[in-house]
């Protein structure tokens, strides 16, 4: 697939990744469902993974792909803990609206 | 005229951005999960096009296979649908979209004129499982073992958090 790398500029991967990252940011800012906010965070993690892989392919450096592997591992652990916390919040408040969780605001 | 791989790249990019948008626009959380799975498959397609087969397969197995099943399980466990969906004020939606759009505009403006330097003849074998395995178990052996401890801690923590507390009343528990 050397042809792909010469055909598509690296800038386009940056634009694609940043478009997905921005969509994740907008999701975190506008949605109030805790699970959808969590999914937006997954979107952001995936866009960063894609960008790291693109840089690694263009630079011929395998270290970045190992880092993507570690990011995936940490994301899996994070999802397990995060969803456990969401279940716990639902048990206590009967809702997953993040506006209910404003006790740390003051 | 676009070549096949260029056309595939733009097609996959379009699909992934479209479904990422639908993730945050869908009213029903179950639909959001389905759209997110489509986005992850498109990102896996990008990995395959970059000749990073290992990451493409791991992305499908870990994200589309394990993490999304966990999301679907929790959504169905909590019985969420579009009736229980909290409503956001329209002003907050506009403000969020403007904030994100400005950020996107900034980065596009910066990288539009930037000439990035990269290898002229990149080695296209680095994403294969053999080469990544050599790097992973030679240079990154210690972090790899630490990740297993992280997983153990996450597993114990998740069980401990979601476990029913014996002291709470039976009526408080789902």
Interface residues (C-beta under 8 A of the other chain):
Chain A: X1 X2 X3 X4 X5 X7 X8 X9 X10 X11 X12 X14 X15 X16 X18 X19 X20 X22 X23 X24 X25 X26 X27 X29 X30 X31 X32 X33 X35 X36 X38 X39 X40 X42 X43 X46 X49 X50 X53 X54 X56 X57 X58 X59 X60 X61 X62 X63 X65 X66 X68 X69 X70 X72 X73 X74 X75 X76 X77 X78 X79 X80 X81 X83 X84 X85 X86 X87 X88 X90 X91 X95 X96 X97 X98 X99
Chain B: X3 X5 X6 X9 X13 X16 X17 X20 X21 X23 X24 X29 X32 X33 X36 X39 X40 X43 X46 X47 X49 X50 X51 X52 X54 X55 X58 X59 X62 X63 X66 X67 X70 X71 X74 X75 X77 X78 X80 X84 X85 X86 X87 X88 X92 X93 X95 X96 X97 X99 X100 X101 X103 X104 X107 X108 X111 X112 X114 X116 X118 X119 X121 X122 X123 X124 X126 X127 X131 X132 X135 X136 X139 X140 X143 X147 X150 X151 X153 X154 X155 X157 X158 X159 X161 X162 X172 X173 X174
